[in-house]
């Protein structure tokens, strides 16, 4: 395999808003279908990363168009729109990109470490479907090592800031006292859980009601944190009663429509979902304040400024790990040549004519391996496999 056969194609927050990204979000069923189709057309190494800020497909393919076709065959959005808005990277540039994403350098909120967990799940899913081979496995493991080193050796992810934390800052800017405000949180998954804990820790309130499509999840989290919960069947009623509604459901369709919010008391609505789970046109209602993930990610503070200062050190760590991966890849490419050298030397050793002409007792398996090791070392340092193939035979013939 040549490194130029490794591609990434994707869209992210830089050129697309939450609405467009929602059209290319990939759920578990769509992801499974993409991987099944990949196997049928002979693609053996790829994975899809779909988060609130990006949808990307990484893989080894004849060309990047193959990956784009594959991804868009399962998304609501069409191939033409994706291609117009997408970035594509190949070879070493694609490798640099995956390291940057894994480090949080390409996140909408600089240093967002949650992306690592999302990448782990994406690769794990692909591995279970049989489309993660030696190349992708080694590449992703090195990305994880790089990301971990950056977290431990820099302050790129220091301080408390994320989309869920930005939601708290958004509320603080608009409400001085939240103790008497009824807060409704829809969604008890990872983002919902993080948001819930931030509400308790930073707004010092437990006047929170949890609702989840699967009631058991809401009950479990509510009991753990000492909050109230309500069944999903009461969602619309509870929305009308609340002062603040935070949606982290990641449903495929909106759960709060403009029509349902035409009348009622003033409210703050926060949509943490991709695709949008609150109809964007709700923002046009005079008594409603609405923020989505793009609005929240624009919130800046001193924490982000401190993180920006850590970028050069993070890039240095990334380059170190990219070099490590490149050395592994180059060595792996040499394996067929080294095997051929060893086989040729073994063939010569077993040839009666060669043995008669070279009766040296020093020629044995260890001597053959020593010659092969010398070839490997020279190939790594000077990259001239053809010359060293001939040199190996010459070295072997002159053992005495």
C-alpha positions as CSV (number, residue, x, y, z in Angstrom):
1,X,0.0,0.0,0.0
2,X,1.2,3.6,-0.8
3,X,0.5,6.3,1.8
4,X,-1.2,8.4,-1.0
5,X,-4.1,5.9,-0.9
6,X,-5.1,7.1,2.5
7,X,-7.7,9.8,2.4
8,X,-10.1,11.9,4.5
9,X,-13.1,13.7,3.3
10,X,-15.3,15.8,5.6
11,X,-17.4,18.8,6.5
12,X,-17.1,20.7,9.8
13,X,-18.2,23.9,11.5
14,X,-15.8,26.0,9.5
15,X,-17.9,26.1,6.4
16,X,-21.2,24.7,7.5
17,X,-23.8,25.6,10.1
18,X,-25.6,23.1,12.4
19,X,-28.5,22.7,9.9
20,X,-26.3,21.5,7.0
21,X,-24.1,19.4,9.3
22,X,-27.3,17.7,10.5
23,X,-28.0,16.5,6.9
24,X,-24.7,14.6,6.9
25,X,-24.8,13.3,10.5
26,X,-24.5,9.5,10.5
27,X,-26.4,7.4,13.1
28,X,-25.5,3.9,14.1
29,X,-27.7,2.2,11.5
30,X,-26.3,4.4,8.7
31,X,-22.8,3.8,9.8
32,X,-23.3,0.0,9.7
33,X,-24.7,0.3,6.2
34,X,-21.7,2.4,5.0
35,X,-19.3,-0.3,6.4
36,X,-21.3,-3.1,4.8
37,X,-21.2,-1.4,1.4
38,X,-17.5,-0.7,1.8
39,X,-16.8,-4.4,2.3
40,X,-18.8,-5.3,-0.8
41,X,-16.7,-3.0,-3.0
42,X,-13.4,-4.2,-1.6
43,X,-12.5,-1.4,0.9
44,X,-10.9,-3.0,4.0
45,X,-9.8,0.0,6.1
46,X,-12.0,2.9,7.0
47,X,-14.1,4.6,9.6
48,X,-16.6,7.4,9.9
49,X,-16.5,10.1,12.5
50,X,-19.8,11.9,13.1
51,X,-20.1,14.5,15.8
52,X,-22.0,17.8,16.4
53,X,-19.1,19.6,14.7
54,X,-18.1,17.4,11.9
55,X,-18.8,14.3,9.7
56,X,-15.6,12.8,8.3
57,X,-14.8,9.5,6.5
58,X,-11.2,8.2,6.7
59,X,-10.0,5.3,4.6
60,X,-7.8,3.6,2.2
61,X,-9.3,3.8,-1.3
62,X,-8.4,4.1,-5.0
63,X,-9.5,7.8,-4.8
64,X,-11.3,10.1,-2.4
65,X,-14.5,10.2,-4.6
66,X,-15.1,6.5,-3.7
67,X,-15.2,7.5,0.0
68,X,-17.5,10.4,-0.6
69,X,-19.9,8.3,-2.7
70,X,-20.0,5.7,0.1
71,X,-20.7,8.2,2.8
72,X,-23.3,10.2,1.0
73,X,-25.2,7.0,-0.1
74,X,-26.5,6.9,3.5
75,X,-26.9,10.5,4.5
76,X,-29.9,12.8,4.1
77,X,-27.7,15.4,2.4
78,X,-26.6,14.8,-1.2
79,X,-23.2,14.1,-2.7
80,X,-23.2,17.4,-4.7
81,X,-23.7,19.5,-1.6
82,X,-21.1,17.6,0.4
83,X,-18.5,17.8,-2.3
84,X,-19.0,21.6,-2.6
85,X,-18.6,22.2,1.1
86,X,-16.1,19.4,1.9
87,X,-12.4,19.4,2.5
88,X,-10.4,16.4,1.2
89,X,-6.9,15.5,2.3
90,X,-4.5,12.8,1.0
91,X,-1.5,10.9,2.2
92,X,0.7,12.8,4.7
93,X,-1.8,15.7,4.8
94,X,-4.6,13.3,5.8
95,X,-2.3,11.8,8.5
96,X,-1.6,15.3,9.9
97,X,-5.3,16.0,9.9
98,X,-6.3,13.0,12.0
99,X,-3.6,13.8,14.5
100,X,-4.9,17.4,14.7
101,X,-8.5,16.2,15.2
102,X,-7.5,13.7,17.9
103,X,-5.6,16.5,19.8
104,X,-8.6,18.8,19.8
105,X,-6.7,21.3,17.6
106,X,-9.4,21.2,14.9
107,X,-12.3,21.3,17.3
108,X,-14.8,24.2,17.4
109,X,-13.7,24.8,21.0
110,X,-10.0,24.5,21.0
111,X,-8.7,21.6,23.0
112,X,-12.0,19.8,23.3
113,X,-10.9,16.4,24.6
114,X,-14.3,14.8,24.1
115,X,-13.4,14.2,20.4
116,X,-11.0,11.4,21.5
117,X,-13.8,9.4,23.1
118,X,-15.9,9.9,20.0
119,X,-13.1,8.7,17.7
120,X,-12.6,5.6,19.9
121,X,-16.2,4.6,19.5
122,X,-16.1,5.2,15.8
123,X,-13.0,3.1,15.3
124,X,-14.3,0.4,17.6
125,X,-17.5,0.1,15.6
126,X,-15.5,-0.2,12.4
127,X,-13.2,-2.8,13.9
128,X,-16.1,-4.9,15.0
129,X,-17.3,-4.8,11.4
130,X,-14.0,-6.0,10.1
131,X,-12.8,-2.8,8.3
132,X,-9.9,-1.8,10.5
133,X,-6.6,-3.4,9.4
134,X,-3.0,-3.1,10.5
135,X,-2.5,0.4,9.0
136,X,-5.6,1.9,10.6
137,X,-5.0,0.2,13.9
138,X,-1.5,1.4,14.2
139,X,-2.4,4.9,12.9
140,X,-5.2,5.3,15.4
141,X,-3.2,3.9,18.3
142,X,-0.5,6.5,17.6
143,X,-3.1,9.2,17.4
144,X,-4.3,8.2,20.8
145,X,-0.8,8.2,22.2
146,X,-0.2,11.7,20.8
147,X,-3.5,13.0,22.2
148,X,-2.7,11.5,25.6
149,X,0.8,13.1,25.6
150,X,-0.7,16.5,24.7
151,X,-3.2,16.2,27.5
152,X,-0.5,15.3,30.1
153,X,2.3,17.5,28.9
154,X,0.4,20.7,27.9
155,X,-2.6,22.7,29.1
156,X,-4.3,22.6,25.8
157,X,-7.4,21.0,27.4
158,X,-6.9,22.8,30.7
159,X,-9.7,24.7,32.4
160,X,-13.4,23.9,32.1
161,X,-14.9,24.6,28.7
162,X,-17.0,22.6,26.3
163,X,-20.3,23.1,24.5
164,X,-22.1,21.9,27.6
165,X,-20.2,24.3,29.8
166,X,-20.7,27.1,27.3
167,X,-24.4,26.5,27.8
168,X,-23.9,27.4,31.5
169,X,-22.0,30.6,30.5
170,X,-24.8,31.5,28.1
171,X,-27.4,31.1,30.9
172,X,-25.2,33.1,33.4
173,X,-25.1,36.0,31.0
174,X,-28.9,36.2,30.8
175,X,-30.1,35.2,34.2
176,X,-28.6,36.5,37.5
177,X,-30.5,34.1,39.8
178,X,-31.6,30.7,38.6
179,X,-32.7,29.3,41.9
180,X,-36.4,29.9,41.1
181,X,-36.2,28.9,37.5
182,X,-37.6,25.6,36.3
183,X,-35.1,23.8,34.2
184,X,-36.0,20.9,31.9
185,X,-33.3,18.7,30.4
186,X,-34.2,16.5,27.5
187,X,-31.7,13.7,26.9
188,X,-29.8,11.6,29.5
189,X,-26.9,10.5,27.3
190,X,-23.3,11.6,27.7
191,X,-23.9,15.2,26.7
192,X,-27.0,15.4,28.8
193,X,-25.2,13.9,31.8
194,X,-22.3,16.4,31.5
195,X,-24.7,19.3,31.1
196,X,-26.7,18.2,34.1
197,X,-23.6,18.1,36.3
198,X,-22.5,21.5,35.1
199,X,-26.0,22.9,35.9
200,X,-25.7,21.6,39.5
201,X,-22.0,22.6,40.0
202,X,-22.0,26.1,38.3
203,X,-25.6,27.3,38.7
204,X,-26.0,25.8,42.2
205,X,-29.4,24.5,41.5
206,X,-31.3,21.2,41.6
207,X,-34.5,22.6,40.3
208,X,-34.0,20.3,37.3
209,X,-36.4,17.8,35.7
210,X,-35.0,15.0,33.4
211,X,-36.8,13.4,30.5
212,X,-35.4,10.8,28.2
213,X,-37.0,8.8,25.4
214,X,-36.0,5.7,27.3
215,X,-37.5,6.5,30.7
216,X,-35.1,4.2,32.6
217,X,-32.1,6.4,31.7
218,X,-33.8,9.5,33.1
219,X,-34.8,7.8,36.2
220,X,-31.3,6.4,36.8
221,X,-29.6,9.8,36.4
222,X,-32.2,11.6,38.4
223,X,-31.8,9.2,41.3
224,X,-28.0,9.4,41.1
225,X,-28.0,13.3,41.2
226,X,-31.1,13.8,43.4
227,X,-33.2,15.4,40.7
228,X,-36.8,15.1,39.4
229,X,-37.8,13.1,36.3
230,X,-40.8,12.8,34.2
231,X,-41.9,10.3,31.5
232,X,-41.3,11.1,27.9
233,X,-45.1,11.2,27.3
234,X,-45.2,14.4,29.4
235,X,-42.5,16.2,27.4
236,X,-44.7,18.8,25.6
237,X,-46.4,19.7,28.9
238,X,-43.2,20.0,30.8
239,X,-41.7,22.2,28.0
240,X,-44.5,24.7,28.4
241,X,-44.1,24.7,32.2
242,X,-40.3,25.3,32.2
243,X,-38.3,28.5,32.1
244,X,-35.2,26.9,30.6
245,X,-35.2,24.0,28.3
246,X,-32.0,22.2,27.3
247,X,-32.2,19.6,24.5
248,X,-29.5,17.0,24.1
249,X,-31.6,14.2,22.5
250,X,-29.8,13.8,19.2
251,X,-33.1,12.6,17.6
252,X,-33.3,12.4,13.8
253,X,-36.2,14.9,13.8
254,X,-37.0,18.0,15.8
255,X,-38.7,17.4,19.1
256,X,-39.7,21.1,19.7
257,X,-41.4,22.9,16.8
258,X,-42.1,26.6,16.3
259,X,-45.8,25.7,16.2
260,X,-45.7,24.2,19.7
261,X,-44.0,27.4,21.1
262,X,-46.3,30.0,19.6
263,X,-47.9,30.7,22.9
264,X,-46.6,30.6,26.4
265,X,-44.3,32.3,28.9
266,X,-40.8,33.6,28.0
267,X,-38.2,30.9,27.8
268,X,-34.6,30.2,27.1
269,X,-34.1,27.2,24.8
270,X,-30.7,25.6,24.2
271,X,-30.2,23.0,21.5
272,X,-27.1,20.8,22.0
273,X,-28.1,18.3,19.3
274,X,-27.0,17.6,15.7
275,X,-29.1,17.6,13.7
276,X,-31.1,20.4,15.3
277,X,-33.8,19.0,17.6
278,X,-35.3,22.4,18.2
279,X,-36.8,24.0,15.0
280,X,-34.4,26.9,14.2
281,X,-37.4,29.2,13.3
282,X,-38.4,29.1,17.0
283,X,-35.8,31.9,17.3
284,X,-38.1,34.3,15.5
285,X,-40.6,34.2,18.4
286,X,-40.3,37.3,20.6
287,X,-40.7,35.5,23.9
288,X,-38.1,32.8,23.0
289,X,-34.3,33.0,23.3
290,X,-32.7,30.1,21.4
291,X,-29.0,29.1,21.1
292,X,-27.6,26.1,19.3
293,X,-24.1,24.5,19.3
294,X,-22.8,27.1,16.8
295,X,-24.0,30.0,19.0
296,X,-22.5,28.4,22.1
297,X,-19.1,27.8,20.5
298,X,-18.6,31.5,19.9
299,X,-18.4,32.1,23.6
300,X,-14.8,33.0,24.4
301,X,-13.0,33.5,27.7
302,X,-9.6,33.5,29.3
303,X,-9.4,29.7,29.2
304,X,-9.4,29.7,25.4
305,X,-6.6,32.3,25.3
306,X,-4.5,30.1,27.6
307,X,-5.1,27.1,25.4
308,X,-4.1,29.0,22.3
309,X,-0.6,29.5,23.9
310,X,-0.2,25.7,24.1
311,X,-0.7,25.1,20.4
312,X,3.0,25.2,19.4
313,X,3.9,22.5,22.0
314,X,1.0,20.4,20.9
315,X,2.2,20.6,17.3
316,X,5.7,19.5,18.3
317,X,4.3,16.5,20.1
318,X,2.2,15.6,17.1
319,X,5.2,15.8,14.8
320,X,7.1,13.4,17.1
321,X,4.3,10.8,16.9
322,X,3.9,11.3,13.1
323,X,7.6,10.5,12.7
324,X,7.1,7.4,14.8
325,X,4.2,6.2,12.7
326,X,6.1,7.0,9.5
327,X,9.0,4.9,10.6
328,X,6.7,2.0,11.4
329,X,5.0,2.4,8.0
330,X,8.3,2.5,6.1
331,X,9.5,-0.6,7.9
332,X,6.3,-2.4,7.1
333,X,6.8,-1.6,3.4
334,X,10.2,-3.2,3.6
335,X,9.0,-6.5,4.9
336,X,8.3,-8.1,1.4
337,X,11.7,-7.1,0.2
338,X,13.4,-8.5,3.4
339,X,11.5,-11.7,3.1
340,X,12.6,-12.0,-0.6
341,X,16.2,-11.4,0.4
342,X,16.0,-14.0,3.2
343,X,14.4,-16.5,0.9
344,X,17.0,-16.0,-1.8
345,X,19.8,-16.4,0.7
346,X,18.2,-19.6,2.0
347,X,17.9,-20.9,-1.6
348,X,21.5,-20.2,-2.2
349,X,22.6,-21.9,1.0
350,X,20.7,-25.0,0.1
351,X,22.0,-25.1,-3.5
352,X,24.7,-27.8,-3.9
353,X,26.7,-25.8,-6.4
354,X,26.9,-22.8,-4.1
355,X,27.8,-25.1,-1.1
356,X,30.6,-26.7,-3.2
357,X,32.0,-23.3,-4.1
358,X,31.5,-21.8,-0.6
359,X,32.2,-24.5,2.0
360,X,32.5,-22.0,4.8
361,X,31.2,-23.4,8.2
362,X,30.2,-19.8,9.2
363,X,27.2,-19.9,6.8
364,X,24.1,-20.8,8.9
365,X,20.7,-19.4,9.8
366,X,22.3,-16.9,12.2
367,X,24.6,-15.6,9.4
368,X,21.7,-15.3,7.0
369,X,19.6,-13.3,9.6
370,X,22.6,-11.0,10.3
371,X,22.8,-10.2,6.6
372,X,19.0,-9.5,6.4
373,X,19.2,-7.3,9.5
374,X,22.0,-5.3,7.9
375,X,19.9,-4.8,4.8
376,X,16.9,-3.7,6.9
377,X,19.0,-1.1,8.7
378,X,20.5,0.3,5.5
379,X,17.0,0.4,3.9
380,X,15.6,2.4,6.8
381,X,18.5,4.9,6.8
382,X,19.2,5.4,3.1
383,X,16.1,4.0,1.2
384,X,17.8,2.1,-1.6
385,X,16.2,-1.4,-1.4
386,X,17.3,-2.5,-4.9
387,X,21.0,-1.7,-4.3
388,X,21.0,-3.4,-0.9
389,X,19.3,-6.5,-2.3
390,X,22.4,-7.0,-4.5
391,X,24.7,-6.0,-1.7
392,X,23.2,-8.6,0.6
393,X,23.9,-11.4,-1.9
394,X,27.5,-10.1,-2.3
395,X,27.9,-10.0,1.6
396,X,26.5,-13.5,1.8
397,X,28.8,-14.9,-0.8
398,X,31.9,-13.5,0.9
399,X,31.3,-14.9,4.4
400,X,34.4,-16.8,5.5
